[in-house]
Amino acid sequence: MAFPSLLRPVRHALLLALLVLTLVVPARAAQALALADLPASPPTERVLDAADVLSRAGRNEIEQKLERFAADHVDARLITLTRLDYGVSLESLGRQLLQRWTPAPVEGNLAGDPLLLLLIEGQTRGAAIVASPPLERQLPPELLRSTARTTMAQPLKEGDRYRQATLDALARLDVVIDGGEDPGEPDVPEAPAVVSNIPSQEETSSSKAFTWVVVLLVVGSVVPMVTWWVFSR
């Protein structure tokens, strides 16, 4: 009879271990990403969807768009992240990736095409774009910030449209790289005016003035008639 009593602590320990695993595994899955969690060198594929926010068709379409930049000697890439470590911005992480993924110059010349990195954070729906220094004349930092904060931000804020945000940004930058004029920021749709049943201050004042006019007209008509009727008797 002592055998079941010996198994009871073991059973409790197993249940405790399962509970710990249940709590720890999701926490690790949602763990914030830092530079150390990203590849030490550029991956083979141009789309690094660490946040898993793109469908297979979306990844393939973006991959094809990114490959077209190679004709202009630009190594364009997309990185999606679930969330960042506290105090780390997308832009600063992108610049750290530029340093990590840029190969050392060979005899004073670049060993590969300059990098153009598009970054998206899933938790905040934030976006950032950074580029290697050789691209700054074609793609100045002001253009990259504008593209991230407007062209990419609008589809992201409207409904987690990660694919559309990336394609819109690439289309805008592609025009500039080809020597065209910057298409500019997208038009922001105006919010429809909210119709309210509550009268405004002007409407209230107008209504009160009309009421006083009606009251004065009634008094001016009724009082003489009542006075005439009283004295005529």
mmCIF file of the C-alpha atoms, coordinates in Angstrom:
data_MODEL
# 
_entry.id   MODEL 
# 
loop_
_atom_site.group_PDB 
_atom_site.id 
_atom_site.type_symbol 
_atom_site.label_atom_id 
_atom_site.label_alt_id 
_atom_site.label_comp_id 
_atom_site.label_asym_id 
_atom_site.label_entity_id 
_atom_site.label_seq_id 
_atom_site.pdbx_PDB_ins_code 
_atom_site.Cartn_x 
_atom_site.Cartn_y 
_atom_site.Cartn_z 
_atom_site.occupancy 
_atom_site.B_iso_or_equiv 
_atom_site.pdbx_formal_charge 
_atom_site.auth_seq_id 
_atom_site.auth_comp_id 
_atom_site.auth_asym_id 
_atom_site.auth_atom_id 
_atom_site.pdbx_PDB_model_num 
ATOM 1   C CA . MET A 1 1   ? 0.000   0.000  0.000   1.00 0.00 ? 1   MET A CA 1 
ATOM 2   C CA . ALA A 1 2   ? 3.001   2.286  0.312   1.00 0.00 ? 2   ALA A CA 1 
ATOM 3   C CA . PHE A 1 3   ? 3.666   2.158  -3.444  1.00 0.00 ? 3   PHE A CA 1 
ATOM 4   C CA . PRO A 1 4   ? 0.794   4.579  -4.447  1.00 0.00 ? 4   PRO A CA 1 
ATOM 5   C CA . SER A 1 5   ? 1.850   6.992  -1.754  1.00 0.00 ? 5   SER A CA 1 
ATOM 6   C CA . LEU A 1 6   ? 5.360   7.050  -3.224  1.00 0.00 ? 6   LEU A CA 1 
ATOM 7   C CA . LEU A 1 7   ? 3.991   7.812  -6.696  1.00 0.00 ? 7   LEU A CA 1 
ATOM 8   C CA . ARG A 1 8   ? 1.939   10.765 -5.490  1.00 0.00 ? 8   ARG A CA 1 
ATOM 9   C CA . PRO A 1 9   ? 4.910   13.211 -5.173  1.00 0.00 ? 9   PRO A CA 1 
ATOM 10  C CA . VAL A 1 10  ? 6.205   12.092 -8.582  1.00 0.00 ? 10  VAL A CA 1 
ATOM 11  C CA . ARG A 1 11  ? 2.798   12.779 -10.134 1.00 0.00 ? 11  ARG A CA 1 
ATOM 12  C CA . HIS A 1 12  ? 2.720   16.228 -8.552  1.00 0.00 ? 12  HIS A CA 1 
ATOM 13  C CA . ALA A 1 13  ? 6.211   16.989 -9.870  1.00 0.00 ? 13  ALA A CA 1 
ATOM 14  C CA . LEU A 1 14  ? 5.193   15.970 -13.406 1.00 0.00 ? 14  LEU A CA 1 
ATOM 15  C CA . LEU A 1 15  ? 2.093   18.163 -13.283 1.00 0.00 ? 15  LEU A CA 1 
ATOM 16  C CA . LEU A 1 16  ? 4.207   21.078 -12.059 1.00 0.00 ? 16  LEU A CA 1 
ATOM 17  C CA . ALA A 1 17  ? 6.703   20.550 -14.906 1.00 0.00 ? 17  ALA A CA 1 
ATOM 18  C CA . LEU A 1 18  ? 3.904   20.490 -17.490 1.00 0.00 ? 18  LEU A CA 1 
ATOM 19  C CA . LEU A 1 19  ? 2.494   23.720 -16.047 1.00 0.00 ? 19  LEU A CA 1 
ATOM 20  C CA . VAL A 1 20  ? 5.899   25.408 -16.251 1.00 0.00 ? 20  VAL A CA 1 
ATOM 21  C CA . LEU A 1 21  ? 6.348   24.293 -19.865 1.00 0.00 ? 21  LEU A CA 1 
ATOM 22  C CA . THR A 1 22  ? 2.873   25.580 -20.743 1.00 0.00 ? 22  THR A CA 1 
ATOM 23  C CA . LEU A 1 23  ? 3.725   29.011 -19.364 1.00 0.00 ? 23  LEU A CA 1 
ATOM 24  C CA . VAL A 1 24  ? 7.293   29.252 -20.620 1.00 0.00 ? 24  VAL A CA 1 
ATOM 25  C CA . VAL A 1 25  ? 6.846   28.132 -24.240 1.00 0.00 ? 25  VAL A CA 1 
ATOM 26  C CA . PRO A 1 26  ? 4.337   30.875 -25.236 1.00 0.00 ? 26  PRO A CA 1 
ATOM 27  C CA . ALA A 1 27  ? 6.461   33.444 -23.407 1.00 0.00 ? 27  ALA A CA 1 
ATOM 28  C CA . ARG A 1 28  ? 9.509   32.412 -25.423 1.00 0.00 ? 28  ARG A CA 1 
ATOM 29  C CA . ALA A 1 29  ? 7.474   32.529 -28.643 1.00 0.00 ? 29  ALA A CA 1 
ATOM 30  C CA . ALA A 1 30  ? 6.427   36.090 -27.911 1.00 0.00 ? 30  ALA A CA 1 
ATOM 31  C CA . GLN A 1 31  ? 9.918   37.075 -26.780 1.00 0.00 ? 31  GLN A CA 1 
ATOM 32  C CA . ALA A 1 32  ? 11.202  40.347 -28.143 1.00 0.00 ? 32  ALA A CA 1 
ATOM 33  C CA . LEU A 1 33  ? 13.803  40.123 -30.881 1.00 0.00 ? 33  LEU A CA 1 
ATOM 34  C CA . ALA A 1 34  ? 17.200  41.762 -30.747 1.00 0.00 ? 34  ALA A CA 1 
ATOM 35  C CA . LEU A 1 35  ? 20.077  41.997 -33.196 1.00 0.00 ? 35  LEU A CA 1 
ATOM 36  C CA . ALA A 1 36  ? 21.590  38.802 -31.788 1.00 0.00 ? 36  ALA A CA 1 
ATOM 37  C CA . ASP A 1 37  ? 18.428  36.877 -32.791 1.00 0.00 ? 37  ASP A CA 1 
ATOM 38  C CA . LEU A 1 38  ? 18.828  37.782 -36.480 1.00 0.00 ? 38  LEU A CA 1 
ATOM 39  C CA . PRO A 1 39  ? 21.159  36.057 -38.960 1.00 0.00 ? 39  PRO A CA 1 
ATOM 40  C CA . ALA A 1 40  ? 24.810  37.060 -38.894 1.00 0.00 ? 40  ALA A CA 1 
ATOM 41  C CA . SER A 1 41  ? 24.806  37.405 -42.689 1.00 0.00 ? 41  SER A CA 1 
ATOM 42  C CA . PRO A 1 42  ? 22.091  38.170 -45.247 1.00 0.00 ? 42  PRO A CA 1 
ATOM 43  C CA . PRO A 1 43  ? 19.880  35.095 -45.728 1.00 0.00 ? 43  PRO A CA 1 
ATOM 44  C CA . THR A 1 44  ? 19.428  33.524 -49.141 1.00 0.00 ? 44  THR A CA 1 
ATOM 45  C CA . GLU A 1 45  ? 15.832  34.696 -49.396 1.00 0.00 ? 45  GLU A CA 1 
ATOM 46  C CA . ARG A 1 46  ? 15.184  38.433 -49.544 1.00 0.00 ? 46  ARG A CA 1 
ATOM 47  C CA . VAL A 1 47  ? 12.098  38.184 -47.299 1.00 0.00 ? 47  VAL A CA 1 
ATOM 48  C CA . LEU A 1 48  ? 12.791  37.377 -43.635 1.00 0.00 ? 48  LEU A CA 1 
ATOM 49  C CA . ASP A 1 49  ? 9.283   37.021 -42.208 1.00 0.00 ? 49  ASP A CA 1 
ATOM 50  C CA . ALA A 1 50  ? 10.187  36.431 -38.553 1.00 0.00 ? 50  ALA A CA 1 
ATOM 51  C CA . ALA A 1 51  ? 6.749   37.717 -37.455 1.00 0.00 ? 51  ALA A CA 1 
ATOM 52  C CA . ASP A 1 52  ? 4.968   35.269 -39.788 1.00 0.00 ? 52  ASP A CA 1 
ATOM 53  C CA . VAL A 1 53  ? 2.550   37.930 -41.039 1.00 0.00 ? 53  VAL A CA 1 
ATOM 54  C CA . LEU A 1 54  ? 2.766   37.138 -44.765 1.00 0.00 ? 54  LEU A CA 1 
ATOM 55  C CA . SER A 1 55  ? 1.119   34.368 -46.731 1.00 0.00 ? 55  SER A CA 1 
ATOM 56  C CA . ARG A 1 56  ? 3.196   32.192 -49.039 1.00 0.00 ? 56  ARG A CA 1 
ATOM 57  C CA . ALA A 1 57  ? 1.788   33.994 -52.071 1.00 0.00 ? 57  ALA A CA 1 
ATOM 58  C CA . GLY A 1 58  ? 2.527   37.362 -50.475 1.00 0.00 ? 58  GLY A CA 1 
ATOM 59  C CA . ARG A 1 59  ? 6.123   36.372 -49.706 1.00 0.00 ? 59  ARG A CA 1 
ATOM 60  C CA . ASN A 1 60  ? 6.677   35.171 -53.273 1.00 0.00 ? 60  ASN A CA 1 
ATOM 61  C CA . GLU A 1 61  ? 5.243   38.373 -54.744 1.00 0.00 ? 61  GLU A CA 1 
ATOM 62  C CA . ILE A 1 62  ? 7.401   40.584 -52.519 1.00 0.00 ? 62  ILE A CA 1 
ATOM 63  C CA . GLU A 1 63  ? 10.449  38.410 -53.236 1.00 0.00 ? 63  GLU A CA 1 
ATOM 64  C CA . GLN A 1 64  ? 10.001  39.044 -56.964 1.00 0.00 ? 64  GLN A CA 1 
ATOM 65  C CA . LYS A 1 65  ? 9.643   42.794 -56.417 1.00 0.00 ? 65  LYS A CA 1 
ATOM 66  C CA . LEU A 1 66  ? 12.793  42.871 -54.308 1.00 0.00 ? 66  LEU A CA 1 
ATOM 67  C CA . GLU A 1 67  ? 14.778  40.924 -56.897 1.00 0.00 ? 67  GLU A CA 1 
ATOM 68  C CA . ARG A 1 68  ? 14.044  43.595 -59.504 1.00 0.00 ? 68  ARG A CA 1 
ATOM 69  C CA . PHE A 1 69  ? 16.149  46.073 -57.506 1.00 0.00 ? 69  PHE A CA 1 
ATOM 70  C CA . ALA A 1 70  ? 19.212  43.914 -58.210 1.00 0.00 ? 70  ALA A CA 1 
ATOM 71  C CA . ALA A 1 71  ? 19.162  45.224 -61.796 1.00 0.00 ? 71  ALA A CA 1 
ATOM 72  C CA . ASP A 1 72  ? 19.960  48.656 -60.314 1.00 0.00 ? 72  ASP A CA 1 
ATOM 73  C CA . HIS A 1 73  ? 22.674  47.144 -58.101 1.00 0.00 ? 73  HIS A CA 1 
ATOM 74  C CA . VAL A 1 74  ? 20.579  47.417 -54.941 1.00 0.00 ? 74  VAL A CA 1 
ATOM 75  C CA . ASP A 1 75  ? 20.280  44.530 -52.473 1.00 0.00 ? 75  ASP A CA 1 
ATOM 76  C CA . ALA A 1 76  ? 16.715  45.159 -51.245 1.00 0.00 ? 76  ALA A CA 1 
ATOM 77  C CA . ARG A 1 77  ? 15.287  43.097 -48.381 1.00 0.00 ? 77  ARG A CA 1 
ATOM 78  C CA . LEU A 1 78  ? 12.232  42.920 -46.085 1.00 0.00 ? 78  LEU A CA 1 
ATOM 79  C CA . ILE A 1 79  ? 12.416  41.964 -42.402 1.00 0.00 ? 79  ILE A CA 1 
ATOM 80  C CA . THR A 1 80  ? 9.293   41.526 -40.242 1.00 0.00 ? 80  THR A CA 1 
ATOM 81  C CA . LEU A 1 81  ? 9.535   41.253 -36.458 1.00 0.00 ? 81  LEU A CA 1 
ATOM 82  C CA . THR A 1 82  ? 6.967   40.377 -33.814 1.00 0.00 ? 82  THR A CA 1 
ATOM 83  C CA . ARG A 1 83  ? 8.212   43.026 -31.393 1.00 0.00 ? 83  ARG A CA 1 
ATOM 84  C CA . LEU A 1 84  ? 11.432  44.724 -30.358 1.00 0.00 ? 84  LEU A CA 1 
ATOM 85  C CA . ASP A 1 85  ? 13.375  44.834 -27.142 1.00 0.00 ? 85  ASP A CA 1 
ATOM 86  C CA . TYR A 1 86  ? 12.533  47.749 -24.858 1.00 0.00 ? 86  TYR A CA 1 
ATOM 87  C CA . GLY A 1 87  ? 14.308  50.930 -25.917 1.00 0.00 ? 87  GLY A CA 1 
ATOM 88  C CA . VAL A 1 88  ? 15.238  49.658 -29.401 1.00 0.00 ? 88  VAL A CA 1 
ATOM 89  C CA . SER A 1 89  ? 13.719  51.382 -32.430 1.00 0.00 ? 89  SER A CA 1 
ATOM 90  C CA . LEU A 1 90  ? 13.191  49.832 -35.839 1.00 0.00 ? 90  LEU A CA 1 
ATOM 91  C CA . GLU A 1 91  ? 15.469  52.383 -37.466 1.00 0.00 ? 91  GLU A CA 1 
ATOM 92  C CA . SER A 1 92  ? 18.332  51.750 -35.027 1.00 0.00 ? 92  SER A CA 1 
ATOM 93  C CA . LEU A 1 93  ? 17.953  47.986 -35.474 1.00 0.00 ? 93  LEU A CA 1 
ATOM 94  C CA . GLY A 1 94  ? 18.002  48.487 -39.243 1.00 0.00 ? 94  GLY A CA 1 
ATOM 95  C CA . ARG A 1 95  ? 21.243  50.462 -39.053 1.00 0.00 ? 95  ARG A CA 1 
ATOM 96  C CA . GLN A 1 96  ? 22.809  47.742 -36.918 1.00 0.00 ? 96  GLN A CA 1 
ATOM 97  C CA . LEU A 1 97  ? 21.759  45.204 -39.536 1.00 0.00 ? 97  LEU A CA 1 
ATOM 98  C CA . LEU A 1 98  ? 23.361  47.343 -42.243 1.00 0.00 ? 98  LEU A CA 1 
ATOM 99  C CA . GLN A 1 99  ? 26.666  47.173 -40.399 1.00 0.00 ? 99  GLN A CA 1 
ATOM 100 C CA . ARG A 1 100 ? 26.356  43.447 -39.755 1.00 0.00 ? 100 ARG A CA 1 
ATOM 101 C CA . TRP A 1 101 ? 25.279  42.466 -43.281 1.00 0.00 ? 101 TRP A CA 1 
ATOM 102 C CA . THR A 1 102 ? 27.618  44.749 -45.218 1.00 0.00 ? 102 THR A CA 1 
ATOM 103 C CA . PRO A 1 103 ? 30.758  42.805 -46.188 1.00 0.00 ? 103 PRO A CA 1 
ATOM 104 C CA . ALA A 1 104 ? 34.160  44.317 -45.659 1.00 0.00 ? 104 ALA A CA 1 
ATOM 105 C CA . PRO A 1 105 ? 35.473  46.280 -48.679 1.00 0.00 ? 105 PRO A CA 1 
ATOM 106 C CA . VAL A 1 106 ? 37.902  44.518 -50.968 1.00 0.00 ? 106 VAL A CA 1 
ATOM 107 C CA . GLU A 1 107 ? 40.815  46.778 -51.940 1.00 0.00 ? 107 GLU A CA 1 
ATOM 108 C CA . GLY A 1 108 ? 38.714  49.822 -51.130 1.00 0.00 ? 108 GLY A CA 1 
ATOM 109 C CA . ASN A 1 109 ? 35.733  48.681 -53.230 1.00 0.00 ? 109 ASN A CA 1 
ATOM 110 C CA . LEU A 1 110 ? 32.390  47.385 -52.012 1.00 0.00 ? 110 LEU A CA 1 
ATOM 111 C CA . ALA A 1 111 ? 32.201  43.599 -51.962 1.00 0.00 ? 111 ALA A CA 1 
ATOM 112 C CA . GLY A 1 112 ? 28.519  43.596 -52.872 1.00 0.00 ? 112 GLY A CA 1 
ATOM 113 C CA . ASP A 1 113 ? 25.531  45.772 -53.761 1.00 0.00 ? 113 ASP A CA 1 
ATOM 114 C CA . PRO A 1 114 ? 24.495  48.359 -51.171 1.00 0.00 ? 114 PRO A CA 1 
ATOM 115 C CA . LEU A 1 115 ? 21.656  47.287 -48.904 1.00 0.00 ? 115 LEU A CA 1 
ATOM 116 C CA . LEU A 1 116 ? 18.107  48.641 -48.763 1.00 0.00 ? 116 LEU A CA 1 
ATOM 117 C CA . LEU A 1 117 ? 16.232  47.252 -45.752 1.00 0.00 ? 117 LEU A CA 1 
ATOM 118 C CA . LEU A 1 118 ? 12.500  47.543 -45.105 1.00 0.00 ? 118 LEU A CA 1 
ATOM 119 C CA . LEU A 1 119 ? 11.519  46.631 -41.542 1.00 0.00 ? 119 LEU A CA 1 
ATOM 120 C CA . ILE A 1 120 ? 8.045   46.060 -40.065 1.00 0.00 ? 120 ILE A CA 1 
ATOM 121 C CA . GLU A 1 121 ? 7.136   45.430 -36.417 1.00 0.00 ? 121 GLU A CA 1 
ATOM 122 C CA . GLY A 1 122 ? 3.933   43.474 -35.977 1.00 0.00 ? 122 GLY A CA 1 
ATOM 123 C CA . GLN A 1 123 ? 3.051   44.567 -32.429 1.00 0.00 ? 123 GLN A CA 1 
ATOM 124 C CA . THR A 1 124 ? 3.012   48.314 -33.100 1.00 0.00 ? 124 THR A CA 1 
ATOM 125 C CA . ARG A 1 125 ? 2.477   48.111 -36.882 1.00 0.00 ? 125 ARG A CA 1 
ATOM 126 C CA . GLY A 1 126 ? 5.517   50.330 -37.206 1.00 0.00 ? 126 GLY A CA 1 
ATOM 127 C CA . ALA A 1 127 ? 7.791   50.536 -40.235 1.00 0.00 ? 127 ALA A CA 1 
ATOM 128 C CA . ALA A 1 128 ? 11.272  51.806 -41.016 1.00 0.00 ? 128 ALA A CA 1 
ATOM 129 C CA . ILE A 1 129 ? 13.517  51.906 -44.072 1.00 0.00 ? 129 ILE A CA 1 
ATOM 130 C CA . VAL A 1 130 ? 17.298  52.229 -43.996 1.00 0.00 ? 130 VAL A CA 1 
ATOM 131 C CA . ALA A 1 131 ? 19.891  52.156 -46.761 1.00 0.00 ? 131 ALA A CA 1 
ATOM 132 C CA . SER A 1 132 ? 23.647  51.876 -47.061 1.00 0.00 ? 132 SER A CA 1 
ATOM 133 C CA . PRO A 1 133 ? 25.554  55.179 -47.398 1.00 0.00 ? 133 PRO A CA 1 
ATOM 134 C CA . PRO A 1 134 ? 26.240  54.703 -51.154 1.00 0.00 ? 134 PRO A CA 1 
ATOM 135 C CA . LEU A 1 135 ? 22.477  54.943 -51.762 1.00 0.00 ? 135 LEU A CA 1 
ATOM 136 C CA . GLU A 1 136 ? 21.951  58.216 -49.894 1.00 0.00 ? 136 GLU A CA 1 
ATOM 137 C CA . ARG A 1 137 ? 22.225  60.342 -53.042 1.00 0.00 ? 137 ARG A CA 1 
ATOM 138 C CA . GLN A 1 138 ? 19.521  58.335 -54.792 1.00 0.00 ? 138 GLN A CA 1 
ATOM 139 C CA . LEU A 1 139 ? 17.451  57.635 -51.692 1.00 0.00 ? 139 LEU A CA 1 
ATOM 140 C CA . PRO A 1 140 ? 17.982  60.421 -49.146 1.00 0.00 ? 140 PRO A CA 1 
ATOM 141 C CA . PRO A 1 141 ? 17.039  59.716 -45.502 1.00 0.00 ? 141 PRO A CA 1 
ATOM 142 C CA . GLU A 1 142 ? 14.091  62.137 -45.738 1.00 0.00 ? 142 GLU A CA 1 
ATOM 143 C CA . LEU A 1 143 ? 12.573  60.068 -48.544 1.00 0.00 ? 143 LEU A CA 1 
ATOM 144 C CA . LEU A 1 144 ? 13.057  56.816 -46.636 1.00 0.00 ? 144 LEU A CA 1 
ATOM 145 C CA . ARG A 1 145 ? 11.451  58.233 -43.477 1.00 0.00 ? 145 ARG A CA 1 
ATOM 146 C CA . SER A 1 146 ? 8.542   59.656 -45.454 1.00 0.00 ? 146 SER A CA 1 
ATOM 147 C CA . THR A 1 147 ? 7.979   56.345 -47.227 1.00 0.00 ? 147 THR A CA 1 
ATOM 148 C CA . ALA A 1 148 ? 7.987   54.422 -43.942 1.00 0.00 ? 148 ALA A CA 1 
ATOM 149 C CA . ARG A 1 149 ? 5.806   56.874 -41.998 1.00 0.00 ? 149 ARG A CA 1 
ATOM 150 C CA . THR A 1 150 ? 3.193   57.493 -44.687 1.00 0.00 ? 150 THR A CA 1 
ATOM 151 C CA . THR A 1 151 ? 3.331   55.075 -47.630 1.00 0.00 ? 151 THR A CA 1 
ATOM 152 C CA . MET A 1 152 ? 3.805   52.032 -45.409 1.00 0.00 ? 152 MET A CA 1 
ATOM 153 C CA . ALA A 1 153 ? 2.010   53.303 -42.304 1.00 0.00 ? 153 ALA A CA 1 
ATOM 154 C CA . GLN A 1 154 ? -1.338  53.877 -43.999 1.00 0.00 ? 154 GLN A CA 1 
ATOM 155 C CA . PRO A 1 155 ? -1.983  50.243 -45.071 1.00 0.00 ? 155 PRO A CA 1 
ATOM 156 C CA . LEU A 1 156 ? -0.610  48.963 -41.762 1.00 0.00 ? 156 LEU A CA 1 
ATOM 157 C CA . LYS A 1 157 ? -2.884  51.159 -39.637 1.00 0.00 ? 157 LYS A CA 1 
ATOM 158 C CA . GLU A 1 158 ? -5.927  50.470 -41.807 1.00 0.00 ? 158 GLU A CA 1 
ATOM 159 C CA . GLY A 1 159 ? -5.870  46.743 -41.249 1.00 0.00 ? 159 GLY A CA 1 
ATOM 160 C CA . ASP A 1 160 ? -2.533  44.930 -40.947 1.00 0.00 ? 160 ASP A CA 1 
ATOM 161 C CA . ARG A 1 161 ? -1.964  44.994 -44.703 1.00 0.00 ? 161 ARG A CA 1 
ATOM 162 C CA . TYR A 1 162 ? 1.704   44.021 -44.541 1.00 0.00 ? 162 TYR A CA 1 
ATOM 163 C CA . ARG A 1 163 ? 1.930   42.895 -48.149 1.00 0.00 ? 163 ARG A CA 1 
ATOM 164 C CA . GLN A 1 164 ? 0.333   46.069 -49.497 1.00 0.00 ? 164 GLN A CA 1 
ATOM 165 C CA . ALA A 1 165 ? 2.486   48.310 -47.302 1.00 0.00 ? 165 ALA A CA 1 
ATOM 166 C CA . THR A 1 166 ? 5.644   46.681 -48.656 1.00 0.00 ? 166 THR A CA 1 
ATOM 167 C CA . LEU A 1 167 ? 4.549   46.761 -52.300 1.00 0.00 ? 167 LEU A CA 1 
ATOM 168 C CA . ASP A 1 168 ? 3.528   50.434 -52.083 1.00 0.00 ? 168 ASP A CA 1 
ATOM 169 C CA . ALA A 1 169 ? 6.893   51.375 -50.555 1.00 0.00 ? 169 ALA A CA 1 
ATOM 170 C CA . LEU A 1 170 ? 8.857   49.426 -53.159 1.00 0.00 ? 170 LEU A CA 1 
ATOM 171 C CA . ALA A 1 171 ? 6.857   51.000 -55.985 1.00 0.00 ? 171 ALA A CA 1 
ATOM 172 C CA . ARG A 1 172 ? 7.598   54.512 -54.710 1.00 0.00 ? 172 ARG A CA 1 
ATOM 173 C CA . LEU A 1 173 ? 11.314  53.859 -54.193 1.00 0.00 ? 173 LEU A CA 1 
ATOM 174 C CA . ASP A 1 174 ? 11.629  52.085 -57.546 1.00 0.00 ? 174 ASP A CA 1 
ATOM 175 C CA . VAL A 1 175 ? 10.446  55.215 -59.359 1.00 0.00 ? 175 VAL A CA 1 
ATOM 176 C CA . VAL A 1 176 ? 13.086  57.328 -57.622 1.00 0.00 ? 176 VAL A CA 1 
ATOM 177 C CA . ILE A 1 177 ? 15.896  54.816 -58.223 1.00 0.00 ? 177 ILE A CA 1 
ATOM 178 C CA . ASP A 1 178 ? 15.033  54.786 -61.939 1.00 0.00 ? 178 ASP A CA 1 
ATOM 179 C CA . GLY A 1 179 ? 15.549  58.560 -62.008 1.00 0.00 ? 179 GLY A CA 1 
ATOM 180 C CA . GLY A 1 180 ? 11.897  59.570 -61.827 1.00 0.00 ? 180 GLY A CA 1 
ATOM 181 C CA . GLU A 1 181 ? 10.308  62.154 -59.587 1.00 0.00 ? 181 GLU A CA 1 
ATOM 182 C CA . ASP A 1 182 ? 9.138   61.026 -56.166 1.00 0.00 ? 182 ASP A CA 1 
ATOM 183 C CA . PRO A 1 183 ? 5.411   60.167 -56.439 1.00 0.00 ? 183 PRO A CA 1 
ATOM 184 C CA . GLY A 1 184 ? 5.004   61.643 -52.961 1.00 0.00 ? 184 GLY A CA 1 
ATOM 185 C CA . GLU A 1 185 ? 3.011   60.599 -49.955 1.00 0.00 ? 185 GLU A CA 1 
ATOM 186 C CA . PRO A 1 186 ? -0.346  58.893 -50.446 1.00 0.00 ? 186 PRO A CA 1 
ATOM 187 C CA . ASP A 1 187 ? -3.553  60.842 -50.085 1.00 0.00 ? 187 ASP A CA 1 
ATOM 188 C CA . VAL A 1 188 ? -5.041  60.396 -46.643 1.00 0.00 ? 188 VAL A CA 1 
ATOM 189 C CA . PRO A 1 189 ? -8.810  59.864 -46.921 1.00 0.00 ? 189 PRO A CA 1 
ATOM 190 C CA . GLU A 1 190 ? -10.778 62.380 -44.929 1.00 0.00 ? 190 GLU A CA 1 
ATOM 191 C CA . ALA A 1 191 ? -12.918 60.984 -42.160 1.00 0.00 ? 191 ALA A CA 1 
ATOM 192 C CA . PRO A 1 192 ? -16.637 61.423 -42.877 1.00 0.00 ? 192 PRO A CA 1 
ATOM 193 C CA . ALA A 1 193 ? -18.305 64.166 -40.887 1.00 0.00 ? 193 ALA A CA 1 
ATOM 194 C CA . VAL A 1 194 ? -20.307 62.853 -37.958 1.00 0.00 ? 194 VAL A CA 1 
ATOM 195 C CA . VAL A 1 195 ? -23.930 63.967 -38.105 1.00 0.00 ? 195 VAL A CA 1 
ATOM 196 C CA . SER A 1 196 ? -25.117 64.973 -34.650 1.00 0.00 ? 196 SER A CA 1 
ATOM 197 C CA . ASN A 1 197 ? -28.675 65.494 -33.419 1.00 0.00 ? 197 ASN A CA 1 
ATOM 198 C CA . ILE A 1 198 ? -27.439 67.884 -30.750 1.00 0.00 ? 198 ILE A CA 1 
ATOM 199 C CA . PRO A 1 199 ? -27.990 71.489 -31.895 1.00 0.00 ? 199 PRO A CA 1 
ATOM 200 C CA . SER A 1 200 ? -24.992 73.743 -32.112 1.00 0.00 ? 200 SER A CA 1 
ATOM 201 C CA . GLN A 1 201 ? -24.627 76.967 -30.124 1.00 0.00 ? 201 GLN A CA 1 
ATOM 202 C CA . GLU A 1 202 ? -25.620 79.026 -33.166 1.00 0.00 ? 202 GLU A CA 1 
ATOM 203 C CA . GLU A 1 203 ? -28.703 76.879 -33.748 1.00 0.00 ? 203 GLU A CA 1 
ATOM 204 C CA . THR A 1 204 ? -29.681 77.147 -30.071 1.00 0.00 ? 204 THR A CA 1 
ATOM 205 C CA . SER A 1 205 ? -29.289 80.947 -30.091 1.00 0.00 ? 205 SER A CA 1 
ATOM 206 C CA . SER A 1 206 ? -31.302 81.221 -33.304 1.00 0.00 ? 206 SER A CA 1 
ATOM 207 C CA . SER A 1 207 ? -34.067 79.036 -31.850 1.00 0.00 ? 207 SER A CA 1 
ATOM 208 C CA . LYS A 1 208 ? -34.269 81.145 -28.691 1.00 0.00 ? 208 LYS A CA 1 
ATOM 209 C CA . ALA A 1 209 ? -34.476 84.374 -30.696 1.00 0.00 ? 209 ALA A CA 1 
ATOM 210 C CA . PHE A 1 210 ? -37.296 82.961 -32.833 1.00 0.00 ? 210 PHE A CA 1 
ATOM 211 C CA . THR A 1 211 ? -39.185 81.913 -29.694 1.00 0.00 ? 211 THR A CA 1 
ATOM 212 C CA . TRP A 1 212 ? -38.943 85.451 -28.251 1.00 0.00 ? 212 TRP A CA 1 
ATOM 213 C CA . VAL A 1 213 ? -40.254 86.943 -31.497 1.00 0.00 ? 213 VAL A CA 1 
ATOM 214 C CA . VAL A 1 214 ? -43.262 84.612 -31.448 1.00 0.00 ? 214 VAL A CA 1 
ATOM 215 C CA . VAL A 1 215 ? -43.958 85.424 -27.785 1.00 0.00 ? 215 VAL A CA 1 
ATOM 216 C CA . LEU A 1 216 ? -43.811 89.189 -28.417 1.00 0.00 ? 216 LEU A CA 1 
ATOM 217 C CA . LEU A 1 217 ? -46.125 88.901 -31.425 1.00 0.00 ? 217 LEU A CA 1 
ATOM 218 C CA . VAL A 1 218 ? -48.643 86.910 -29.417 1.00 0.00 ? 218 VAL A CA 1 
ATOM 219 C CA . VAL A 1 219 ? -48.508 89.338 -26.492 1.00 0.00 ? 219 VAL A CA 1 
ATOM 220 C CA . GLY A 1 220 ? -48.806 92.330 -28.828 1.00 0.00 ? 220 GLY A CA 1 
ATOM 221 C CA . SER A 1 221 ? -51.926 90.842 -30.417 1.00 0.00 ? 221 SER A CA 1 
ATOM 222 C CA . VAL A 1 222 ? -53.688 89.334 -27.430 1.00 0.00 ? 222 VAL A CA 1 
ATOM 223 C CA . VAL A 1 223 ? -53.196 92.114 -24.832 1.00 0.00 ? 223 VAL A CA 1 
ATOM 224 C CA . PRO A 1 224 ? -54.985 94.855 -26.892 1.00 0.00 ? 224 PRO A CA 1 
ATOM 225 C CA . MET A 1 225 ? -57.845 92.473 -27.633 1.00 0.00 ? 225 MET A CA 1 
ATOM 226 C CA . VAL A 1 226 ? -58.242 91.569 -23.963 1.00 0.00 ? 226 VAL A CA 1 
ATOM 227 C CA . THR A 1 227 ? -58.057 95.240 -22.943 1.00 0.00 ? 227 THR A CA 1 
ATOM 228 C CA . TRP A 1 228 ? -60.752 96.217 -25.476 1.00 0.00 ? 228 TRP A CA 1 
ATOM 229 C CA . TRP A 1 229 ? -62.985 93.364 -24.325 1.00 0.00 ? 229 TRP A CA 1 
ATOM 230 C CA . VAL A 1 230 ? -62.668 94.341 -20.638 1.00 0.00 ? 230 VAL A CA 1 
ATOM 231 C CA . PHE A 1 231 ? -63.422 98.043 -21.134 1.00 0.00 ? 231 PHE A CA 1 
ATOM 232 C CA . SER A 1 232 ? -66.183 97.421 -23.641 1.00 0.00 ? 232 SER A CA 1 
ATOM 233 C CA . ARG A 1 233 ? -68.158 95.621 -20.943 1.00 0.00 ? 233 ARG A CA 1 
# 
